[in-house]
Amino acid sequence: MQITASMVKELRERTGSGMMECKKALQETDGDVELAIENMRKAGMAKADKKASRVAAEGRVVIAISDDKKSAAVVEVNCETDFVSGGDDFLSFVTAIAQTALSTQPADVAALSDATLNGDSVTVEEARKSKIAKIGENIQVRRFELLKSENGSFGRYLHGARMGVLVEMEMNDKSQANDELIKDVAMHIAASNPMCVSEKNVPADVLEKEKNILRAQALESGKPADIVEKMLAGRIRKYLAEITLLGQSFVKDPDKTVETLLSDAGAKVNAFVRYEVGEGIEKKSENFADEVMAQING
């Protein structure tokens, strides 16, 4: 059967694959478009399995917020290169995943992968494998977090593609939180990376470990026990100010703390989420010249 340009065009539009790949697939199925799609999907899944072991430490963070600003989702999806992560196609894909997480409220990444992708007729997992086949890189839905607010509202700050901060803010007068104030606080969190909102949110084991370290340092001074305890109290106060959002100096006005900033505005931060692409992923480091030679030599 003769493979026409219109047949190739249809297959390209339905699969997103290259022209020559579509033509070859149609030739192998004697022009049967549906069978060609099925075979290409199978081939794509095989390619995805082969690429699954490759390190994906680049990617994007996307935040989706409901229209009433009462619920939100933060999602990180990884790929192998910043070239792919910076593309509009990858951004659209991650945005659709974030909207899917927001609308379906999955329990974990496995449940999100099984959910139907927002605005599409395939699951997130099927779409992921299709992207791998099309782009040629390992792609992984790494993590997500879902938040809901009873009395506050959500706002966000995205620092390029690699970092996103979601903030839940509540106003004392029960009005909707000021978008500019939320963005300022989110930008501060992006820059200063606090561990948690306030001292009461610091995990007990983290605080105890730090106390032991600071106590040992103070004892080395050789001062009396009562003086050591006073030194320890002062150092703990300083430590808590450094790691908590409310204790930190506001980046846009270091003369005031974030706690003072919020108090002056009649606002309160209930929670925040800060995602940075690739956190905790061990990325393989290679000499660029060696990498090029490795590709040349196959």
C-alpha positions as CSV (number, residue, x, y, z in Angstrom):
1,M,0.0,0.0,0.0
2,Q,1.3,3.5,-0.9
3,I,2.1,5.6,2.2
4,T,0.7,9.1,1.5
5,A,1.8,12.4,3.1
6,S,-1.6,12.8,4.7
7,M,-1.2,9.4,6.5
8,V,2.2,10.4,7.8
9,K,0.8,13.8,8.9
10,E,-2.0,12.1,10.8
11,L,0.3,9.7,12.6
12,R,2.7,12.6,13.5
13,E,-0.2,14.6,14.9
14,R,-1.4,11.6,17.0
15,T,2.0,10.5,18.3
16,G,4.2,13.5,18.2
17,S,6.9,11.5,16.6
18,G,9.2,12.4,13.8
19,M,8.3,12.2,10.1
20,M,10.7,9.4,9.2
21,E,9.7,7.4,12.2
22,C,6.1,7.7,11.3
23,K,6.7,6.8,7.7
24,K,8.6,3.7,8.7
25,A,5.9,2.6,11.1
26,L,3.3,2.9,8.4
27,Q,5.4,0.9,6.0
28,E,5.7,-1.9,8.5
29,T,2.0,-2.0,9.0
30,D,1.0,-1.6,5.4
31,G,-0.7,1.8,6.1
32,D,-2.7,0.6,9.2
33,V,-2.5,3.8,11.3
34,E,-4.0,2.2,14.4
35,L,-1.6,-0.7,14.4
36,A,1.3,1.7,13.7
37,I,0.3,3.7,16.8
38,E,0.1,0.5,18.9
39,N,3.5,-0.6,17.7
40,M,5.1,2.8,18.3
41,R,3.7,2.8,21.8
42,K,5.2,-0.6,22.5
43,A,8.5,0.6,21.1
44,G,8.3,3.7,23.2
45,M,7.7,1.7,26.4
46,A,10.8,-0.4,25.5
47,K,12.8,2.7,25.1
48,A,11.5,4.1,28.4
49,D,12.6,0.9,30.2
50,K,16.1,1.1,28.7
51,K,16.4,4.8,29.8
52,A,15.0,4.2,33.3
53,S,18.5,3.7,34.9
54,R,19.9,7.0,33.6
55,V,20.3,9.8,36.1
56,A,17.6,12.5,35.8
57,A,18.7,15.4,38.0
58,E,17.4,18.3,35.9
59,G,13.8,19.1,35.5
60,R,11.1,21.5,36.6
61,V,9.1,22.5,39.7
62,V,5.5,23.6,39.0
63,I,2.9,24.8,41.4
64,A,-0.9,24.6,40.8
65,I,-3.3,26.5,42.9
66,S,-7.1,26.2,42.9
67,D,-9.2,29.2,41.8
68,D,-10.4,29.9,45.3
69,K,-6.7,29.6,46.5
70,K,-7.7,27.1,49.2
71,S,-5.8,24.1,47.8
72,A,-2.5,23.7,46.0
73,A,-0.1,21.1,44.6
74,V,3.7,21.3,44.2
75,V,5.3,18.9,41.7
76,E,8.8,18.1,40.7
77,V,9.4,16.2,37.4
78,N,13.0,15.3,36.4
79,C,14.7,14.8,33.1
80,E,18.4,14.5,32.1
81,T,19.3,17.9,30.7
82,D,18.4,21.6,31.2
83,F,17.9,21.8,27.5
84,V,14.8,19.6,27.7
85,S,13.6,21.1,31.0
86,G,13.7,24.6,29.5
87,G,11.4,23.6,26.6
88,D,7.8,24.6,26.3
89,D,6.8,21.0,25.6
90,F,8.3,19.8,28.9
91,L,6.7,22.7,30.8
92,S,3.3,21.9,29.4
93,F,3.7,18.3,30.5
94,V,4.7,19.1,34.1
95,T,2.0,21.7,34.3
96,A,-0.6,19.1,33.3
97,I,0.8,16.7,35.9
98,A,0.5,19.4,38.6
99,Q,-3.1,20.1,37.6
100,T,-3.8,16.4,37.7
101,A,-2.4,16.2,41.2
102,L,-4.5,19.1,42.3
103,S,-7.7,17.7,40.9
104,T,-7.3,14.0,41.8
105,Q,-5.6,14.4,45.2
106,P,-3.6,11.2,44.8
107,A,-2.0,9.5,47.8
108,D,1.4,9.0,46.3
109,V,3.4,9.1,43.1
110,A,2.1,5.6,42.1
111,A,-1.4,6.8,42.4
112,L,-0.6,10.0,40.5
113,S,1.0,8.0,37.7
114,D,-2.2,5.9,37.4
115,A,-4.4,9.0,37.1
116,T,-5.6,10.3,33.8
117,L,-3.5,13.3,32.7
118,N,-5.2,16.6,32.9
119,G,-6.7,17.5,29.5
120,D,-5.7,14.2,27.9
121,S,-7.1,10.6,27.4
122,V,-4.0,8.8,28.7
123,T,-2.6,8.2,32.2
124,V,0.4,10.2,33.6
125,E,2.5,7.1,33.3
126,E,1.5,6.5,29.6
127,A,2.2,10.1,28.8
128,R,5.6,9.9,30.6
129,K,6.7,6.9,28.5
130,S,5.5,8.6,25.4
131,K,7.6,11.7,26.3
132,I,10.7,9.5,26.8
133,A,10.2,7.9,23.4
134,K,9.8,11.3,21.8
135,I,12.5,13.3,23.7
136,G,15.0,10.5,24.2
137,E,15.7,11.2,27.9
138,N,14.8,9.5,31.1
139,I,11.8,11.4,32.7
140,Q,10.6,10.7,36.2
141,V,7.8,12.1,38.3
142,R,9.9,12.4,41.4
143,R,7.6,13.9,44.1
144,F,4.7,16.1,44.9
145,E,3.0,17.7,47.9
146,L,-0.7,18.6,48.4
147,L,-1.9,21.3,50.8
148,K,-5.3,22.6,51.8
149,S,-6.2,25.7,53.8
150,E,-9.2,26.3,56.0
151,N,-8.7,30.0,57.0
152,G,-5.9,31.1,54.8
153,S,-5.0,31.2,51.1
154,F,-2.1,30.1,48.9
155,G,0.5,32.0,46.9
156,R,3.7,31.0,45.1
157,Y,7.0,32.1,43.8
158,L,8.8,30.3,41.0
159,H,12.5,31.1,40.6
160,G,13.0,30.0,37.0
161,A,12.4,26.4,36.3
162,R,14.4,24.9,39.2
163,M,12.8,26.3,42.3
164,G,9.3,26.8,43.6
165,V,7.9,28.0,46.9
166,L,4.3,27.6,48.0
167,V,3.1,29.7,51.0
168,E,-0.1,29.5,53.0
169,M,-0.9,32.8,54.6
170,E,-3.7,33.9,56.9
171,M,-4.8,37.4,57.7
172,N,-5.9,38.5,61.1
173,D,-9.0,40.3,59.8
174,K,-9.9,37.2,57.7
175,S,-9.5,39.0,54.4
176,Q,-7.7,37.3,51.6
177,A,-3.9,37.4,51.9
178,N,-2.1,40.1,50.0
179,D,-0.5,38.6,46.8
180,E,2.5,40.9,47.0
181,L,3.2,40.0,50.6
182,I,2.9,36.3,49.9
183,K,5.3,36.6,47.0
184,D,7.8,38.6,49.2
185,V,7.7,35.9,51.9
186,A,8.0,33.1,49.2
187,M,11.0,34.9,47.7
188,H,12.5,35.1,51.1
189,I,12.0,31.4,51.6
190,A,13.6,30.6,48.2
191,A,16.7,32.7,49.1
192,S,17.1,31.8,52.8
193,N,15.8,28.2,52.9
194,P,14.4,28.0,56.5
195,M,13.7,24.6,57.9
196,C,10.2,25.4,59.2
197,V,7.9,28.3,60.1
198,S,8.6,28.7,63.9
199,E,10.5,27.3,66.8
200,K,7.6,25.0,67.7
201,N,7.9,23.3,64.4
202,V,11.6,22.3,64.8
203,P,11.8,18.5,65.2
204,A,12.8,17.5,68.7
205,D,15.6,15.2,67.5
206,V,17.1,18.0,65.4
207,L,17.1,20.4,68.3
208,E,18.5,17.9,70.7
209,K,21.4,17.0,68.3
210,E,22.3,20.7,67.9
211,K,22.1,21.2,71.7
212,N,24.6,18.4,72.2
213,I,27.0,19.9,69.7
214,L,26.7,23.4,71.1
215,R,27.1,22.1,74.7
216,A,30.3,20.3,73.8
217,Q,31.7,23.4,72.1
218,A,30.8,25.5,75.2
219,L,32.4,23.1,77.6
220,E,35.7,23.4,75.7
221,S,35.9,27.0,77.0
222,G,36.6,25.6,80.5
223,K,34.1,28.0,82.0
224,P,31.9,27.0,85.0
225,A,28.7,24.9,84.4
226,D,26.3,27.8,85.1
227,I,28.2,30.0,82.6
228,V,28.2,27.1,80.0
229,E,24.4,26.8,80.3
230,K,24.0,30.5,79.7
231,M,26.2,30.3,76.7
232,L,24.2,27.3,75.4
233,A,20.9,29.2,75.8
234,G,22.2,32.1,73.8
235,R,23.6,29.9,71.0
236,I,20.4,27.9,70.8
237,R,18.4,31.2,70.4
238,K,20.7,32.2,67.6
239,Y,20.4,28.8,65.9
240,L,16.6,28.8,66.1
241,A,16.6,32.3,64.6
242,E,18.7,31.1,61.7
243,I,16.7,28.0,60.8
244,T,13.1,29.3,61.3
245,L,11.2,31.6,58.9
246,L,9.9,33.8,61.7
247,G,13.3,34.2,63.2
248,Q,15.2,35.1,60.1
249,S,16.0,38.7,59.0
250,F,13.8,39.6,56.0
251,V,15.9,39.6,52.9
252,K,14.4,42.8,51.5
253,D,14.8,44.6,54.8
254,P,17.4,43.0,57.1
255,D,16.6,45.4,59.9
256,K,13.4,43.5,60.6
257,T,12.6,39.8,61.0
258,V,10.0,38.0,59.0
259,E,7.9,37.7,62.2
260,T,7.9,41.5,62.5
261,L,7.0,41.9,58.8
262,L,4.0,39.6,59.2
263,S,2.9,41.2,62.5
264,D,3.0,44.7,61.0
265,A,0.8,43.4,58.1
266,G,-1.6,41.5,60.4
267,A,-0.6,38.3,58.7
268,K,0.4,34.8,59.7
269,V,2.2,32.0,57.7
270,N,0.7,28.6,58.5
271,A,2.9,26.5,56.2
272,F,5.2,26.5,53.2
273,V,6.8,24.1,50.8
274,R,10.1,24.8,49.1
275,Y,11.1,22.5,46.2
276,E,14.4,22.7,44.4
277,V,15.1,20.5,41.4
278,G,17.5,17.6,42.0
279,E,17.7,18.0,45.8
280,G,19.3,14.9,47.2
281,I,20.0,13.3,43.7
282,E,23.6,12.3,43.2
283,K,24.4,13.7,39.8
284,K,27.2,12.1,37.8
285,S,29.9,14.6,37.1
286,E,31.9,14.2,33.9
287,N,34.6,16.2,32.1
288,F,32.8,17.8,29.1
289,A,35.7,17.0,26.7
290,D,35.7,13.3,27.8
291,E,31.9,13.2,27.4
292,V,32.1,14.5,23.8
293,M,34.9,11.9,23.0
294,A,32.8,9.2,24.6
295,Q,29.9,10.0,22.3
296,I,32.2,10.2,19.2
297,N,33.6,6.8,20.1
298,G,30.2,5.3,20.5
